[in-house]
Amino acid sequence: MELEKLTEFVIELEIDEIHDEVKKALDEGEDPFEILNALSKGMDEVGRLYEEKEYYLTELVLAGEAMKEAMKALNPALAALDRSDDKVKIILATVKGDNHDIGKNILGSLLLSAGFEIYDLGMDVNENKIIEKIKETGAEIVGLSTLLTTTVDNIKDVHDALKNAGLRDKVKLIVGGASLNMDLAKKMGADDFADDAVEGVKHIKKLTEKK
Ligand code: B1M
């Protein structure tokens, strides 16, 4: 199968068929990372179409659903690439007030295949939920995503909550998302920022090596 077909499936919002198409590509021996790449290309194009006002919110929601269906088929293949026993635990979440989770989910899939143990709390996540999960799992890393300029400040709430719970020295906070850069991330109290999901994995590996 040509991988461009998967890119097209995201752009054309083929929610009902994309899961089986991804499975088919895997069965045909396509590299899971190449499949992820093809799906991400589709999402980039959806974003472009939205900005050019060819797509509207409905299409964005449907594209998000299509990505989720595709990832359901792809994640087991990515997880199977992992060979490690002693896994570093990572909590992932989109910040309070933000309902964008596609980038976070891609990062989660890559981390899974790189041998990390992921606790994905979803989107619009309150800082208290994050603190509870750290206490429950002993996670060493919190990865936050945010795409809205209006929710960037909510990173600071997580940083403050970590401090108040006496956890700030024990947990590294890394953030990403289109509304951020390294300066802003540091201002919000984060330890690190990554531009994209591939960089995110590299940075997280570095952060865990230092400990
Ligand atoms: Co929204 N949206 N959206 N949207 N949406 C944006 C972000 C926007 C830029 C579009 C625009 O106006 N041009 C704009 C934000 C403007 C701003 O604040 N600067 C916007 C807006 C305004 C809104 C609403 C307010 C619209 C409305 O209701 N009027 C609303 C807000 C709802 C809310 O969150 N409370 C809204 C809603 C939505 C949908 C729900 C419909 C949908 C999300 C579906 C979903 O996620 N399940 C959606 C979408 C799809 C987009 C666009 C088109 C695409 C986002 C996306 O998924 N990109 C986006 C415009 C655009 O980006 N072109 C837009 C693909 C994804 C792979 O990229 O998430 O950036 P991204 O992740 C990247 C990197 O950022 C990085 O890695 C990924 C790539 O490798 N990364 C990390 C992300 N997290 C990381 C964490 C890390 C490291 C790297 O470490 C922890």
Residues whose N, C-alpha, C, O or C-beta is under 5 A from the ligand:
A	BS01	B1M	M43 V46 G47 R48 Y50 L57 L60 V61 G64 G97 D98 N99 H100 D101 I102 G103 K104 G143 L144 S145 L147 L148 T149 T150 I174 V175 G176 G177 A178 A194 D195 D196 A197 V198 G200
